[in-house]
Amino acid sequence: MTLIPAGIFWKDTDRRFLGANQMFLDYYNLKSVDEIIGKTDEDMGWHIDPVPFRNVELRVIGNGESVLNVPGQCIVQGRVRNIRASKCPLFSDGKIVGLIGYFLDVTDAVQEQTRLSALSQTDELTGVLNRRAYTEIVLQYEEQYKQNHTDFVLYMIDLDDFKSVNDDYGHEYGNLVLQSICKSLTVAASDNCVLFRYGGDEFVVLHQLQSENEIELLQKRFIRAIDSPRNLDGVKFTVKASVGHALYSETTSLLSLIELADKRMYEMKKQHKASR
């Protein structure tokens, strides 16, 4: 018999996690189940739109329904993944005391069904999402803001003087540098963020806010990820980055949002040039 790997979890009547299996922990890159105990999906920030997940669980707990193979999306280590989740009520002495559920990652199957579309949204050089994907995914963030006032921040990241890397070592080497930087940014953006290569040596990161202090912390994390010394093909070097951010609530316009983040990014770039 072949066992299908499934992330299994169980919750109380307030939808707070009581436990999960190892596959669940591995999927979300959690070191211990203690990281989720007593928390809800909203606390963990795994969903761009948590309402459908919450509504299903309220039906299970409130009405005693069992739901099977409900499609949805979650943010896992910097990427949007497709899942199908099944949930049923937990009973004790005839009363509902919570729910138990499991999910399967069906991203590969969904991507196969829409292979050409997926290819068109992926940056060929680095493997991260591209500008076309950004234009589609950011609409989901905007819609969530309109529905529930869930604010989000956009980071515009640009590499300082990247042209000199291409001039000194050639474009092929510059491509290796971009790939290396994307790997670092993917790790830095793993916590409920989505990373895009916006074009050339520009990157965009989207992140739904859970607290105001996240804004500066994430920005510093992205800068550290890029500024870390690198050694590629025996050449040691450091690439610097300029980062600007903007909250959707500052503009309530996607065009103005990215323009504001871009403006602030260039302000940092000017400061870097002035300090040389």
N, C-alpha and C positions, 0 to 999 in steps of 0.2 A: 504494500500500500504506500502511495506517495503522499506525504504530508505537505499541504500548502502553507507556506510561512504567513502567519497572520499576526498582526498586532492586537493583542487582547487587553482589555481594560475593564475596570468596574468602578462604579460611582455610587454616591449616596443620593438621597432624594433631593438634595440641593445641587446636584450635578457636580459635586466635588470628587476628585479622584481619590479612590481608596487603595488602588493598586494597579499593576500592569505587568505583563510578561516581559521577558528579556528582549524579544523581537521589537516590541513597542519602544523600549528604552533605546535600543540600538538605532531604530529608525529616526528618532528625534535627537540622537547623539547625547543622550542623558547618561550620566555616570551612575545615578542611583534613583530608585523610585521615590526617595525622599524629596526629590526636586519637584514632584507633581502632587504629592499627597496634600489634600485639603484645598487644591486649586481647581479652577474651572478652565475650560478651553480658552475663554476670554482672558483669563489671567496669564495664560501661556502665550497668547498672541499668535496662534498657529494659523488663523484664518483671516483672509482679507475681509470676508463677510461672515461673521459667526452666527448670524440670525437663523439661517436654515438648520444648522447643526443644533442650536438651542431649541428651536421649535420641535424638531424630531424627538429630542430627548424629553421635552415636556410632555409630548404625547405618550411616550413610552411610560414615563413615571406617573403621569396624571390619569391616563386612560387604560393603562395596562396593555397597550398595543405592542406588537413585535414588528419591526421594520427590517426589510432585507435589501441589501445591495443599493443603498442610496448613494448616488454619485456626489462628489464634492471635491474641493481643492484645499490644500493646506500648504503652508510655507515650511519647507524642510531644508535647513542648511543652505539658505540663499537661493533656493529654487522653488517654483510653484509646482507641486506634485498633484496628480490626480489619484483619488482613492474611491473605493466603494465600501461603505460602512453598513454593518448590520447590528441592531441593538434589540434587546428584549428585557422585560422587567425582572427584577429579583424579588422573590417572595420569602417571607418568614411568617409562620403562623397565619397564613392567608392574607397578609398585608404586604403591600409593595414597599420595600426598604431601599430600593435603588435600581440600578440597571447594570447589565453586563453587555459588552459589545466587542466587536472585532472589526478590523478593516484590512483590506488588501490594497496594495499599491498597484494601480492599473495604468500607470503613466506610460509604460512601454507599449501596452496594447492600444491606448488612445493615440499615442504618437504614430504607431504603425497605421492606424486608420486615417490619420491626417498627416501622413509623412511629408508631403510636399509643403503643406502649410507650416509644419514645424521647422522644416529646413529654411523656409523663407524668414523665420523669426530668430534664427540662430546665427551668430557671427562665425563665419567660416574659420577665421584665424584662431580665435581664442576659445570658441565653444560656449561663450556666455550669450545671453539674450542680446538682440540687436535693437536698433532704433525702431524698426517696425514693430517689434514686440512691445517696446515701451509705449508706443502710441495706443496700443490695445489694452495693455494691463493697467496703465495709469487711469483709464476711464473707469475701471472697477474701483480704484481707490477714491476717485471723485464721487462716484455713485454712493459709496459707503458713507462718505462725508455728508452728502445731501440727505441720506436716510437717517443717519444716527449721529451726525456731527463728530464722527471719528476722524480726528485730524491726522494728517500725515506730513512727513518732511521729505523734501527732495534735495539730494546732494548732487552738485555738479563738481566733478573731479577732472582736473586737467594736469598733465605732466609738464613740468617746467623745462624749457629748452630741450625738448625731446628731439628736435631737429638735429641737434649736435650729435646725438647718438647715431642717427642714420648717416650723417655726414662723415663721422669719424670711423665708423665700423661697417657701414653698408646697411641696406634695407633688410636683408635677410637676418642680420644680427638684431636689428631693431625689432623685427617680428618676434624673435626669441625673447627679447626683453618684454614686449607687450604680453606675451603668453605667460611669462614668469610673474608679471605684475597682476595679471588677471587671476592667477592661482592664489596670490596673496590676498587680493581683494575679496575673492570668493570666501576664503576663510574668515576674513574680517567682517564680512556682511552676512555671516551664517545665522545670526540671531534675528529671525523674523524680518529680514531685509530681502529685496530683490535687486540684483545687479544687472546693469545693461552696459554694453559698449555702444556709446552714443555715436561715435564716429572718430576715426583717427586715433588720437591719444586722449580722447575725452570719454568719461564714464559717468553714468547716472546711477544713483541708488535711491530706492523708495523704501520708506519705513513708516508704519503706523505707530503713532505715539502712545506710550503707556504712561510716561512721566516726562516732565519738561527737562530734567537733568540728563535724559538720554541723548539729547541733541548734540551737545558739546562732546560727550563721551564717545559717541559714534564717530564724530568728525575727527577727533584725535586718533581713534583706532584706525581709520582709513589712512590718515597721514602716516602713522607709524608703519602700517603694512607696506606702504609704497617706499617710504624712506629707508627701510631696512637695507643694509649693505647686501649686494648681490655678487655672485661669482658665476659667470657663464662662460664656458669654454676657456677657462683660465684667466678671464679678464675681470678684475674687481672694480666695481663702480657703485655709485649711489644715485638713484633717480629721486628728485624732489617733486612734490605735488602741491598744487593749490586747490583748495576746496571751498566752495560756497554752498550755503544751504538756505532754504526758504520753506516756510510752513504754508500749506494750502490755505489756512484760515487768514493769512496775511493778504491774499490776493483773490481767493475764490475764483480763479481763472487759471486754467492749465498753461496757457500761453504766458501770462504774466508770472506764473509760478517759476517756470524754467528761466525766464528772463531775469527775474530777481536773483535766483541762485547763481546764474551766470555772471551777473554784475558783481555779486559779492565774491565770487571766485576770482574775478579779475582784480578786485581790490587787494586780495591776498597776494596775487601774482605780482602786482606793483610793489607791494611791501617787500617781497622776496628780492626783486630786482634792486630796490633801493638799499637793501642791507648788504649787498655784495661788495 
